């Protein structure tokens, strides 16, 4: 079963957001980089997704004009099999990714990147609904604490746990980095 790693929105734009902290960044980058390096070593194609939206001006961190729509510092360098820029939460909306995956004969996606509950989860659900098998590597995703509508804090760890709970067995197989790499190797 041909597999592809998707690296979603791992870009400097997030450093410009008020919620950005370095708290979980080292562990995330270690997992993300191990996943990228393992896939590259196995010949698994790695696809890079960037997010760009909003006014096309320097002051918008998610506009290409800002200079922040580029790989996050600390991300392992890799030669992308393909790169796409999205303006929606799902990497499969309006990017050409779906066509590329189909033409490449990809049957399984390994999803990783930023933000756990937003673009990574949405892409996972969408891909599953379109018929791809999805391995979701929660340790190779990153998010930050949020504030609930009632004002209570919602820690990033709880967001990751919730995302894992709602995806597991319905939209994806939850895997560690090592499990995802082993599954890719077994698939050939």
C-alpha positions in Angstrom: 0.0 0.0 0.0 1.7 3.2 -1.2 2.1 5.7 1.7 2.7 9.4 1.8 3.7 11.7 4.6 1.8 15.1 4.8 3.5 17.9 6.7 0.8 20.5 7.3 1.5 24.2 8.1 4.8 23.8 9.8 5.6 27.4 9.2 7.0 30.5 10.8 3.6 32.3 10.6 2.7 30.7 14.0 5.6 32.4 15.8 3.8 35.7 15.1 0.6 34.7 16.9 0.1 35.8 20.5 -0.7 32.2 21.7 2.7 30.8 20.4 4.9 29.4 23.0 8.0 27.2 22.9 6.7 25.0 25.6 5.9 21.9 23.5 8.0 22.9 20.5 11.1 20.8 21.2 9.2 17.5 21.7 7.1 18.2 18.6 10.1 19.0 16.4 11.9 15.9 17.6 8.9 13.8 16.6 8.2 15.6 13.4 11.8 15.5 12.3 12.2 11.8 13.1 9.0 11.1 11.0 10.3 13.1 8.1 13.8 11.6 8.3 12.4 8.1 8.6 10.1 8.6 5.6 12.9 10.0 3.5 15.1 7.1 4.4 12.4 4.7 3.3 11.6 6.5 0.1 8.1 7.5 1.3 7.2 10.7 -0.5 6.9 13.7 1.8 4.4 16.5 0.9 4.7 20.0 2.3 1.6 22.1 2.9 1.7 25.8 3.7 -1.3 27.9 4.8 -1.8 31.3 3.3 -4.9 33.4 3.7 -6.2 36.9 4.5 -5.0 40.2 3.2 -1.9 40.0 0.9 0.1 42.4 3.0 3.3 42.3 5.1 1.5 42.7 8.4 -0.5 39.5 7.9 1.7 36.6 9.2 -0.2 34.1 7.0 0.3 36.1 3.8 3.2 35.2 1.5 4.1 38.9 1.5 4.9 38.7 5.3 7.9 36.4 4.7 6.6 34.0 7.4 5.0 31.5 5.1 8.2 29.4 5.1 9.4 26.3 7.1 9.4 26.7 10.8 12.9 27.1 12.2 14.1 23.8 13.5 12.1 21.7 11.0 14.3 19.1 9.3 15.2 20.2 5.7 13.7 17.8 3.1 13.0 17.7 -0.6 9.3 17.7 -0.9 7.8 15.3 -3.4 5.2 18.1 -3.9 4.2 21.4 -2.2 0.8 22.9 -1.9 -0.5 26.1 -0.4 -4.0 26.1 1.1 -6.4 28.7 2.3 -8.8 26.4 4.1 -8.4 24.1 7.0 -8.3 20.9 5.0 -5.2 20.4 2.8 -7.5 18.7 0.3 -9.6 21.8 -0.5 -8.6 23.8 -3.5 -5.0 22.8 -3.5 -4.6 20.0 -6.1 -3.4 17.6 -3.4 -6.2 15.2 -4.0 -5.4 15.0 -7.7 -1.7 14.6 -6.9 -2.3 11.8 -4.4 -4.5 9.9 -6.8 -2.1 10.2 -9.7 0.7 8.9 -7.4 -1.4 5.9 -6.4 -1.2 6.9 -2.7 -3.5 4.8 -0.6 -2.4 5.7 3.0 -1.6 9.1 4.4 0.5 9.9 7.4 -0.7 13.2 8.9 1.5 15.5 10.9 1.9 19.2 11.5 0.3 22.2 13.0 -2.4 22.6 14.5 -3.5 19.3 16.0 -7.2 20.1 16.3 -7.5 22.4 13.3 -5.8 21.7 10.0 -4.4 18.3 10.9 -7.7 17.0 12.3 -9.7 18.5 9.4 -7.4 17.1 6.8 -7.6 13.7 8.5 -11.4 13.6 8.5 -11.6 14.8 4.9 -9.0 12.3 3.7 -10.8 9.4 5.5 -14.2 10.5 3.9 -12.5 10.5 0.5 -11.3 6.9 1.0 -7.7 7.1 2.1 -6.4 5.2 5.1 -4.9 7.6 7.5 -2.3 7.2 10.2 -2.5 10.1 12.6 0.7 10.7 14.5 -0.4 12.9 17.4 3.1 13.3 18.7 4.1 14.8 15.4 1.4 17.5 15.7 1.5 20.7 17.6 -1.1 23.0 19.2 -1.3 25.5 22.0 -3.5 26.1 25.0 -6.8 27.7 24.2 -9.6 29.5 26.2 -13.0 27.9 26.1 -16.1 30.0 25.3 -16.9 30.2 29.1 -13.4 31.6 29.8 -11.9 28.4 31.3 -8.5 27.4 30.0 -8.2 24.4 27.7 -4.6 23.0 27.9 -2.9 21.8 24.7 -2.6 18.3 26.2 -6.4 18.1 26.6 -6.9 19.3 23.0 -4.5 16.5 21.8 -6.4 13.9 23.9 -9.7 15.0 22.5 -8.5 15.0 18.9 -7.0 11.5 19.4 -10.3 10.3 20.9 -12.5 11.5 18.1 -10.3 10.3 15.3 -9.3 6.9 16.6 -10.9 4.0 14.9 -13.3 6.3 12.9 -11.2 8.5 10.8 -7.7 7.3 11.5 -5.3 4.8 13.1 -3.4 6.6 15.9 0.3 5.8 15.6 3.5 6.8 17.3 6.4 7.9 15.0 7.9 4.4 15.2 4.6 2.7 14.5 3.9 4.9 11.5 7.4 4.2 10.1 7.0 0.5 10.7 3.6 0.5 9.0 5.0 2.4 6.0 7.9 -0.1 5.7 5.5 -3.1 5.9 3.4 -1.6 3.2 6.4 -1.4 0.9 
